[in-house]
Amino acid sequence: MKRIAVLLLLVFLGCGRQEDMGQQPRIDNTPMSPAGKSVKAEHPAWRNSICNEIADQRVSILMDQEQVRAAWGEPQKVIVVERPGVKQEIWLWYGDPFFPRKIVFEFKRAMEIHDPQ
């Protein structure tokens, strides 16, 4: 319940992506790396900063599942946890069997990122 309140607060304060809320996307003047430009060519609606992160194989909070797949590839395991009012998907990548990468999604957005690498 606390996570829902935080997510709603972020959206109402303007931290959510404007294009997801039916508004005009804000102008993103972030300089693009050559690899970021390649990502942007495939996904013109994504912000420049997101494209740069994906090109560097980095993920960030509130990325959607498509963006995470573009950065890290398909997860090796997906665990679905359903609680009243919240459905979580936990995605795992086992580059290191003792310390896997993990992302917890709520409402199809990355809410927790664990990357021991």
SEZA-384623 format. One record per atom (N, C-alpha, C): residue number from 1; z, x, y; atom name. Coordinates in steps of 0.001 Angstrom, whole numbers, always signed. Layout:
SEZA-384623
@num:NUM&w:Z&u:X&v:Y&atomo:CA
...
end
This chain:
SEZA-384623
@num:1&w:+0&u:+828&v:-1190&atomo:N
@num:1&w:+0&u:+0&v:+0&atomo:CA
@num:1&w:+0&u:+869&v:+1249&atomo:C
@num:2&w:+755&u:+1959&v:+1208&atomo:N
@num:2&w:+818&u:+2865&v:+2342&atomo:CA
@num:2&w:-557&u:+3454&v:+2642&atomo:C
@num:3&w:-1327&u:+3791&v:+1575&atomo:N
@num:3&w:-2656&u:+4368&v:+1761&atomo:CA
@num:3&w:-3605&u:+3378&v:+2424&atomo:C
@num:4&w:-3489&u:+2107&v:+2068&atomo:N
@num:4&w:-4340&u:+1097&v:+2677&atomo:CA
@num:4&w:-4054&u:+1027&v:+4169&atomo:C
@num:5&w:-2779&u:+1040&v:+4522&atomo:N
@num:5&w:-2400&u:+973&v:+5928&atomo:CA
@num:5&w:-2929&u:+2181&v:+6693&atomo:C
@num:6&w:-2854&u:+3364&v:+6098&atomo:N
@num:6&w:-3357&u:+4576&v:+6753&atomo:CA
@num:6&w:-4860&u:+4487&v:+6929&atomo:C
@num:7&w:-5576&u:+4049&v:+5906&atomo:N
@num:7&w:-7033&u:+3930&v:+5989&atomo:CA
@num:7&w:-7430&u:+2932&v:+7072&atomo:C
@num:8&w:-6758&u:+1793&v:+7113&atomo:N
@num:8&w:-7068&u:+797&v:+8139&atomo:CA
@num:8&w:-6759&u:+1339&v:+9529&atomo:C
@num:9&w:-5680&u:+2077&v:+9669&atomo:N
@num:9&w:-5325&u:+2668&v:+10948&atomo:CA
@num:9&w:-6401&u:+3650&v:+11398&atomo:C
@num:10&w:-6908&u:+4489&v:+10477&atomo:N
@num:10&w:-7967&u:+5439&v:+10819&atomo:CA
@num:10&w:-9222&u:+4716&v:+11279&atomo:C
@num:11&w:-9571&u:+3641&v:+10594&atomo:N
@num:11&w:-10767&u:+2876&v:+10964&atomo:CA
@num:11&w:-10592&u:+2265&v:+12348&atomo:C
@num:12&w:-9432&u:+1654&v:+12611&atomo:N
@num:12&w:-9216&u:+1011&v:+13901&atomo:CA
@num:12&w:-9097&u:+2006&v:+15043&atomo:C
@num:13&w:-8661&u:+3220&v:+14763&atomo:N
@num:13&w:-8563&u:+4244&v:+15804&atomo:CA
@num:13&w:-9884&u:+4950&v:+16049&atomo:C
@num:14&w:-10903&u:+4619&v:+15255&atomo:N
@num:14&w:-12202&u:+5213&v:+15480&atomo:CA
@num:14&w:-12466&u:+6451&v:+14658&atomo:C
@num:15&w:-11610&u:+6758&v:+13687&atomo:N
@num:15&w:-11820&u:+7930&v:+12853&atomo:CA
@num:15&w:-12753&u:+7623&v:+11689&atomo:C
@num:16&w:-13029&u:+6365&v:+11457&atomo:N
@num:16&w:-13970&u:+6007&v:+10408&atomo:CA
@num:16&w:-15387&u:+6253&v:+10893&atomo:C
@num:17&w:-16316&u:+6283&v:+9997&atomo:N
@num:17&w:-17702&u:+6518&v:+10386&atomo:CA
@num:17&w:-18234&u:+5268&v:+11051&atomo:C
@num:18&w:-18766&u:+5416&v:+12254&atomo:N
@num:18&w:-19229&u:+4267&v:+13010&atomo:CA
@num:18&w:-20384&u:+3555&v:+12332&atomo:C
@num:19&w:-21258&u:+4319&v:+11653&atomo:N
@num:19&w:-22392&u:+3663&v:+11012&atomo:CA
@num:19&w:-21939&u:+2736&v:+9891&atomo:C
@num:20&w:-20741&u:+2992&v:+9309&atomo:N
@num:20&w:-20221&u:+2119&v:+8268&atomo:CA
@num:20&w:-19656&u:+828&v:+8849&atomo:C
@num:21&w:-19369&u:+821&v:+10146&atomo:N
@num:21&w:-18754&u:-336&v:+10772&atomo:CA
@num:21&w:-19769&u:-1154&v:+11565&atomo:C
@num:22&w:-21075&u:-880&v:+11347&atomo:N
@num:22&w:-22098&u:-1653&v:+12014&atomo:CA
@num:22&w:-22338&u:-1232&v:+13447&atomo:C
@num:23&w:-21789&u:-109&v:+13879&atomo:N
@num:23&w:-21995&u:+380&v:+15230&atomo:CA
@num:23&w:-23034&u:+1482&v:+15227&atomo:C
@num:24&w:-23515&u:+1813&v:+16408&atomo:N
@num:24&w:-24435&u:+2927&v:+16527&atomo:CA
@num:24&w:-23699&u:+4214&v:+16167&atomo:C
@num:25&w:-24300&u:+5087&v:+15363&atomo:N
@num:25&w:-23648&u:+6340&v:+15047&atomo:CA
@num:25&w:-23497&u:+7191&v:+16305&atomo:C
@num:26&w:-22382&u:+7905&v:+16386&atomo:N
@num:26&w:-22186&u:+8773&v:+17547&atomo:CA
@num:26&w:-23088&u:+9998&v:+17401&atomo:C
@num:27&w:-23428&u:+10567&v:+18521&atomo:N
@num:27&w:-24306&u:+11734&v:+18514&atomo:CA
@num:27&w:-23531&u:+12921&v:+17968&atomo:C
@num:28&w:-24142&u:+13619&v:+17040&atomo:N
@num:28&w:-23510&u:+14776&v:+16405&atomo:CA
@num:28&w:-24297&u:+16016&v:+16816&atomo:C
@num:29&w:-23733&u:+16796&v:+17708&atomo:N
@num:29&w:-24391&u:+17999&v:+18202&atomo:CA
@num:29&w:-23950&u:+19254&v:+17456&atomo:C
@num:30&w:-23360&u:+19081&v:+16290&atomo:N
@num:30&w:-22926&u:+20229&v:+15508&atomo:CA
@num:30&w:-24130&u:+21096&v:+15157&atomo:C
@num:31&w:-24059&u:+22410&v:+15428&atomo:N
@num:31&w:-25181&u:+23280&v:+15042&atomo:CA
@num:31&w:-25384&u:+23241&v:+13531&atomo:C
@num:32&w:-26635&u:+23257&v:+13122&atomo:N
@num:32&w:-26961&u:+23157&v:+11699&atomo:CA
@num:32&w:-27277&u:+24533&v:+11124&atomo:C
@num:33&w:-26712&u:+24811&v:+9961&atomo:N
@num:33&w:-27099&u:+26005&v:+9222&atomo:CA
@num:33&w:-28454&u:+25727&v:+8570&atomo:C
@num:34&w:-29196&u:+26778&v:+8161&atomo:N
@num:34&w:-30474&u:+26516&v:+7478&atomo:CA
@num:34&w:-30285&u:+25649&v:+6232&atomo:C
@num:35&w:-29240&u:+25917&v:+5457&atomo:N
@num:35&w:-28992&u:+25104&v:+4259&atomo:CA
@num:35&w:-28589&u:+23678&v:+4652&atomo:C
@num:36&w:-27826&u:+23540&v:+5743&atomo:N
@num:36&w:-27445&u:+22214&v:+6232&atomo:CA
@num:36&w:-28656&u:+21403&v:+6648&atomo:C
@num:37&w:-29659&u:+22078&v:+7233&atomo:N
@num:37&w:-30899&u:+21393&v:+7618&atomo:CA
@num:37&w:-31627&u:+20853&v:+6394&atomo:C
@num:38&w:-31556&u:+21591&v:+5304&atomo:N
@num:38&w:-32191&u:+21137&v:+4067&atomo:CA
@num:38&w:-31519&u:+19862&v:+3554&atomo:C
@num:39&w:-30175&u:+19827&v:+3603&atomo:N
@num:39&w:-29436&u:+18624&v:+3188&atomo:CA
@num:39&w:-29781&u:+17465&v:+4122&atomo:C
@num:40&w:-29831&u:+17748&v:+5423&atomo:N
@num:40&w:-30126&u:+16715&v:+6423&atomo:CA
@num:40&w:-31519&u:+16120&v:+6204&atomo:C
@num:41&w:-32474&u:+16952&v:+5775&atomo:N
@num:41&w:-33827&u:+16462&v:+5518&atomo:CA
@num:41&w:-33831&u:+15411&v:+4409&atomo:C
@num:42&w:-32949&u:+15578&v:+3427&atomo:N
@num:42&w:-32860&u:+14611&v:+2324&atomo:CA
@num:42&w:-32015&u:+13397&v:+2687&atomo:C
@num:43&w:-31073&u:+13574&v:+3623&atomo:N
@num:43&w:-30135&u:+12501&v:+3998&atomo:CA
@num:43&w:-30013&u:+12437&v:+5522&atomo:C
@num:44&w:-31028&u:+11921&v:+6207&atomo:N
@num:44&w:-31022&u:+11935&v:+7670&atomo:CA
@num:44&w:-29897&u:+11138&v:+8321&atomo:C
@num:45&w:-29306&u:+10195&v:+7620&atomo:N
@num:45&w:-28230&u:+9386&v:+8201&atomo:CA
@num:45&w:-26884&u:+10114&v:+8216&atomo:C
@num:46&w:-26761&u:+11172&v:+7423&atomo:N
@num:46&w:-25487&u:+11890&v:+7362&atomo:CA
@num:46&w:-25313&u:+12753&v:+8605&atomo:C
@num:47&w:-24059&u:+12878&v:+9055&atomo:N
@num:47&w:-23744&u:+13719&v:+10213&atomo:CA
@num:47&w:-24051&u:+15182&v:+9915&atomo:C
@num:48&w:-24384&u:+15930&v:+10961&atomo:N
@num:48&w:-24683&u:+17354&v:+10815&atomo:CA
@num:48&w:-23531&u:+18112&v:+10174&atomo:C
@num:49&w:-22308&u:+17813&v:+10606&atomo:N
@num:49&w:-21140&u:+18532&v:+10069&atomo:CA
@num:49&w:-20984&u:+18283&v:+8571&atomo:C
@num:50&w:-21250&u:+17068&v:+8128&atomo:N
@num:50&w:-21172&u:+16742&v:+6699&atomo:CA
@num:50&w:-22251&u:+17516&v:+5938&atomo:C
@num:51&w:-23461&u:+17564&v:+6495&atomo:N
@num:51&w:-24552&u:+18295&v:+5833&atomo:CA
@num:51&w:-24221&u:+19779&v:+5698&atomo:C
@num:52&w:-23616&u:+20357&v:+6727&atomo:N
@num:52&w:-23207&u:+21769&v:+6645&atomo:CA
@num:52&w:-22157&u:+21976&v:+5558&atomo:C
@num:53&w:-21184&u:+21069&v:+5475&atomo:N
@num:53&w:-20148&u:+21178&v:+4440&atomo:CA
@num:53&w:-20764&u:+21097&v:+3054&atomo:C
@num:54&w:-21642&u:+20140&v:+2853&atomo:N
@num:54&w:-22278&u:+19966&v:+1546&atomo:CA
@num:54&w:-23086&u:+21207&v:+1181&atomo:C
@num:55&w:-23811&u:+21755&v:+2147&atomo:N
@num:55&w:-24601&u:+22959&v:+1893&atomo:CA
@num:55&w:-23712&u:+24130&v:+1472&atomo:C
@num:56&w:-22467&u:+24160&v:+1982&atomo:N
@num:56&w:-21501&u:+25206&v:+1622&atomo:CA
@num:56&w:-20667&u:+24836&v:+396&atomo:C
@num:57&w:-21013&u:+23726&v:-255&atomo:N
@num:57&w:-20295&u:+23216&v:-1433&atomo:CA
@num:57&w:-18826&u:+22936&v:-1130&atomo:C
@num:58&w:-18589&u:+22390&v:+65&atomo:N
@num:58&w:-17243&u:+21984&v:+457&atomo:CA
@num:58&w:-17203&u:+20454&v:+554&atomo:C
@num:59&w:-16021&u:+19903&v:+314&atomo:N
@num:59&w:-15821&u:+18466&v:+459&atomo:CA
@num:59&w:-14680&u:+18242&v:+1443&atomo:C
@num:60&w:-14634&u:+17033&v:+2011&atomo:N
@num:60&w:-13577&u:+16718&v:+2966&atomo:CA
@num:60&w:-13136&u:+15264&v:+2787&atomo:C
@num:61&w:-11963&u:+14987&v:+3316&atomo:N
@num:61&w:-11395&u:+13641&v:+3258&atomo:CA
@num:61&w:-12373&u:+12657&v:+3916&atomo:C
@num:62&w:-12503&u:+11494&v:+3334&atomo:N
@num:62&w:-13345&u:+10376&v:+3741&atomo:CA
@num:62&w:-14826&u:+10559&v:+3423&atomo:C
@num:63&w:-15211&u:+11665&v:+2742&atomo:N
@num:63&w:-16580&u:+11732&v:+2248&atomo:CA
@num:63&w:-16764&u:+10618&v:+1233&atomo:C
@num:64&w:-17987&u:+10077&v:+1171&atomo:N
@num:64&w:-18232&u:+9061&v:+158&atomo:CA
@num:64&w:-18637&u:+9745&v:-1153&atomo:C
@num:65&w:-18765&u:+8952&v:-2194&atomo:N
@num:65&w:-19028&u:+9512&v:-3522&atomo:CA
@num:65&w:-20377&u:+10204&v:-3604&atomo:C
@num:66&w:-21373&u:+9700&v:-2910&atomo:N
@num:66&w:-22690&u:+10340&v:-2923&atomo:CA
@num:66&w:-22622&u:+11729&v:-2277&atomo:C
@num:67&w:-21856&u:+11838&v:-1206&atomo:N
@num:67&w:-21719&u:+13124&v:-528&atomo:CA
@num:67&w:-20967&u:+14135&v:-1399&atomo:C
@num:68&w:-19942&u:+13676&v:-2086&atomo:N
@num:68&w:-19206&u:+14570&v:-2979&atomo:CA
@num:68&w:-20105&u:+15039&v:-4126&atomo:C
@num:69&w:-20887&u:+14137&v:-4680&atomo:N
@num:69&w:-21828&u:+14536&v:-5740&atomo:CA
@num:69&w:-22813&u:+15583&v:-5225&atomo:C
@num:70&w:-23270&u:+15426&v:-3992&atomo:N
@num:70&w:-24218&u:+16383&v:-3414&atomo:CA
@num:70&w:-23562&u:+17760&v:-3252&atomo:C
@num:71&w:-22271&u:+17789&v:-2973&atomo:N
@num:71&w:-21569&u:+19060&v:-2764&atomo:CA
@num:71&w:-21147&u:+19721&v:-4073&atomo:C
@num:72&w:-20594&u:+18949&v:-5003&atomo:N
@num:72&w:-19998&u:+19528&v:-6213&atomo:CA
@num:72&w:-20726&u:+19128&v:-7497&atomo:C
@num:73&w:-21686&u:+18243&v:-7450&atomo:N
@num:73&w:-22362&u:+17799&v:-8658&atomo:CA
@num:73&w:-21606&u:+16657&v:-9331&atomo:C
@num:74&w:-22129&u:+16225&v:-10457&atomo:N
@num:74&w:-21498&u:+15130&v:-11208&atomo:CA
@num:74&w:-20150&u:+15575&v:-11749&atomo:C
@num:75&w:-19144&u:+14711&v:-11670&atomo:N
@num:75&w:-17851&u:+15070&v:-12263&atomo:CA
@num:75&w:-17964&u:+15140&v:-13783&atomo:C
@num:76&w:-17121&u:+15959&v:-14380&atomo:N
@num:76&w:-17125&u:+16058&v:-15840&atomo:CA
@num:76&w:-16305&u:+14953&v:-16475&atomo:C
@num:77&w:-15400&u:+14385&v:-15704&atomo:N
@num:77&w:-14586&u:+13280&v:-16218&atomo:CA
@num:77&w:-14217&u:+12371&v:-15050&atomo:C
@num:78&w:-14224&u:+11068&v:-15318&atomo:N
@num:78&w:-13813&u:+10082&v:-14321&atomo:CA
@num:78&w:-12720&u:+9220&v:-14940&atomo:C
@num:79&w:-11607&u:+9115&v:-14249&atomo:N
@num:79&w:-10498&u:+8268&v:-14685&atomo:CA
@num:79&w:-10355&u:+7146&v:-13663&atomo:C
@num:80&w:-10335&u:+5903&v:-14133&atomo:N
@num:80&w:-10185&u:+4749&v:-13249&atomo:CA
@num:80&w:-8766&u:+4215&v:-13406&atomo:C
@num:81&w:-8082&u:+4080&v:-12273&atomo:N
@num:81&w:-6717&u:+3563&v:-12248&atomo:CA
@num:81&w:-6717&u:+2334&v:-11346&atomo:C
@num:82&w:-6291&u:+1209&v:-11897&atomo:N
@num:82&w:-6238&u:-19&v:-11103&atomo:CA
@num:82&w:-4799&u:-468&v:-10948&atomo:C
@num:83&w:-4429&u:-665&v:-9682&atomo:N
@num:83&w:-3123&u:-1210&v:-9333&atomo:CA
@num:83&w:-3369&u:-2408&v:-8439&atomo:C
@num:84&w:-2390&u:-3251&v:-8249&atomo:N
@num:84&w:-2614&u:-4421&v:-7383&atomo:CA
@num:84&w:-3118&u:-3997&v:-5995&atomo:C
@num:85&w:-4312&u:-4451&v:-5648&atomo:N
@num:85&w:-4872&u:-4181&v:-4335&atomo:CA
@num:85&w:-5599&u:-2859&v:-4181&atomo:C
@num:86&w:-5513&u:-1969&v:-5176&atomo:N
@num:86&w:-6135&u:-649&v:-5042&atomo:CA
@num:86&w:-6765&u:-233&v:-6362&atomo:C
@num:87&w:-8012&u:+204&v:-6267&atomo:N
@num:87&w:-8678&u:+803&v:-7417&atomo:CA
@num:87&w:-8945&u:+2259&v:-7059&atomo:C
@num:88&w:-8434&u:+3164&v:-7866&atomo:N
@num:88&w:-8652&u:+4581&v:-7662&atomo:CA
@num:88&w:-9598&u:+5112&v:-8726&atomo:C
@num:89&w:-10449&u:+6044&v:-8315&atomo:N
@num:89&w:-11235&u:+6816&v:-9259&atomo:CA
@num:89&w:-10819&u:+8263&v:-9078&atomo:C
@num:90&w:-10480&u:+8909&v:-10168&atomo:N
@num:90&w:-10108&u:+10316&v:-10132&atomo:CA
@num:90&w:-11235&u:+11076&v:-10804&atomo:C
@num:91&w:-11877&u:+11949&v:-10057&atomo:N
@num:91&w:-12989&u:+12746&v:-10566&atomo:CA
@num:91&w:-12500&u:+14155&v:-10838&atomo:C
@num:92&w:-12887&u:+14691&v:-11995&atomo:N
@num:92&w:-12453&u:+16029&v:-12403&atomo:CA
@num:92&w:-13644&u:+16923&v:-12735&atomo:C
@num:93&w:-13524&u:+18178&v:-12348&atomo:N
@num:93&w:-14484&u:+19240&v:-12686&atomo:CA
@num:93&w:-13680&u:+20377&v:-13303&atomo:C
@num:94&w:-14081&u:+20835&v:-14478&atomo:N
@num:94&w:-13306&u:+21822&v:-15228&atomo:CA
@num:94&w:-13928&u:+23214&v:-15173&atomo:C
@num:95&w:-14102&u:+23791&v:-13985&atomo:N
@num:95&w:-14559&u:+25174&v:-13898&atomo:CA
@num:95&w:-13509&u:+26104&v:-14494&atomo:C
@num:96&w:-12252&u:+25802&v:-14225&atomo:N
@num:96&w:-11105&u:+26517&v:-14793&atomo:CA
@num:96&w:-10325&u:+25486&v:-15602&atomo:C
@num:97&w:-10173&u:+25677&v:-16924&atomo:N
@num:97&w:-9536&u:+24647&v:-17746&atomo:CA
@num:97&w:-8076&u:+24372&v:-17378&atomo:C
@num:98&w:-7410&u:+25327&v:-16745&atomo:N
@num:98&w:-6000&u:+25132&v:-16390&atomo:CA
@num:98&w:-5830&u:+24551&v:-14995&atomo:C
@num:99&w:-6818&u:+24739&v:-14140&atomo:N
@num:99&w:-6731&u:+24265&v:-12764&atomo:CA
@num:99&w:-8038&u:+23590&v:-12351&atomo:C
@num:100&w:-8270&u:+22372&v:-12840&atomo:N
@num:100&w:-9534&u:+21706&v:-12509&atomo:CA
@num:100&w:-9569&u:+21260&v:-11050&atomo:C
@num:101&w:-10776&u:+21135&v:-10532&atomo:N
@num:101&w:-10954&u:+20501&v:-9227&atomo:CA
@num:101&w:-10753&u:+19005&v:-9427&atomo:C
@num:102&w:-10152&u:+18355&v:-8440&atomo:N
@num:102&w:-9884&u:+16925&v:-8575&atomo:CA
@num:102&w:-10029&u:+16250&v:-7219&atomo:C
@num:103&w:-10676&u:+15105&v:-7234&atomo:N
@num:103&w:-10750&u:+14266&v:-6029&atomo:CA
@num:103&w:-10332&u:+12859&v:-6407&atomo:C
@num:104&w:-9465&u:+12277&v:-5591&atomo:N
@num:104&w:-9018&u:+10903&v:-5785&atomo:CA
@num:104&w:-9731&u:+10041&v:-4743&atomo:C
@num:105&w:-10465&u:+9048&v:-5232&atomo:N
@num:105&w:-11189&u:+8127&v:-4359&atomo:CA
@num:105&w:-10453&u:+6796&v:-4315&atomo:C
@num:106&w:-10394&u:+6229&v:-3125&atomo:N
@num:106&w:-9971&u:+4846&v:-2935&atomo:CA
@num:106&w:-11014&u:+4216&v:-2027&atomo:C
@num:107&w:-11470&u:+3036&v:-2386&atomo:N
@num:107&w:-12507&u:+2344&v:-1625&atomo:CA
@num:107&w:-13757&u:+3227&v:-1488&atomo:C
@num:108&w:-14030&u:+3983&v:-2552&atomo:N
@num:108&w:-15219&u:+4851&v:-2650&atomo:CA
@num:108&w:-15238&u:+5977&v:-1614&atomo:C
@num:109&w:-14074&u:+6317&v:-1076&atomo:N
@num:109&w:-13920&u:+7420&v:-129&atomo:CA
@num:109&w:-12914&u:+8428&v:-671&atomo:C
@num:110&w:-13161&u:+9711&v:-437&atomo:N
@num:110&w:-12243&u:+10762&v:-884&atomo:CA
@num:110&w:-10959&u:+10674&v:-61&atomo:C
@num:111&w:-9844&u:+10477&v:-753&atomo:N
@num:111&w:-8550&u:+10364&v:-84&atomo:CA
@num:111&w:-7637&u:+11561&v:-378&atomo:C
@num:112&w:-7849&u:+12206&v:-1526&atomo:N
@num:112&w:-7082&u:+13396&v:-1888&atomo:CA
@num:112&w:-8049&u:+14400&v:-2520&atomo:C
@num:113&w:-7888&u:+15660&v:-2127&atomo:N
@num:113&w:-8738&u:+16705&v:-2671&atomo:CA
@num:113&w:-7830&u:+17828&v:-3181&atomo:C
@num:114&w:-8030&u:+18209&v:-4438&atomo:N
@num:114&w:-7298&u:+19342&v:-5034&atomo:CA
@num:114&w:-8327&u:+20342&v:-5520&atomo:C
@num:115&w:-8436&u:+21452&v:-4795&atomo:N
@num:115&w:-9418&u:+22482&v:-5145&atomo:CA
@num:115&w:-8718&u:+23818&v:-5226&atomo:C
@num:116&w:-8288&u:+24216&v:-6424&atomo:N
@num:116&w:-7551&u:+25472&v:-6572&atomo:CA
@num:116&w:-8433&u:+26712&v:-6415&atomo:C
@num:117&w:-9731&u:+26537&v:-6301&atomo:N
@num:117&w:-10627&u:+27702&v:-6220&atomo:CA
@num:117&w:-10681&u:+28299&v:-4835&atomo:C
end
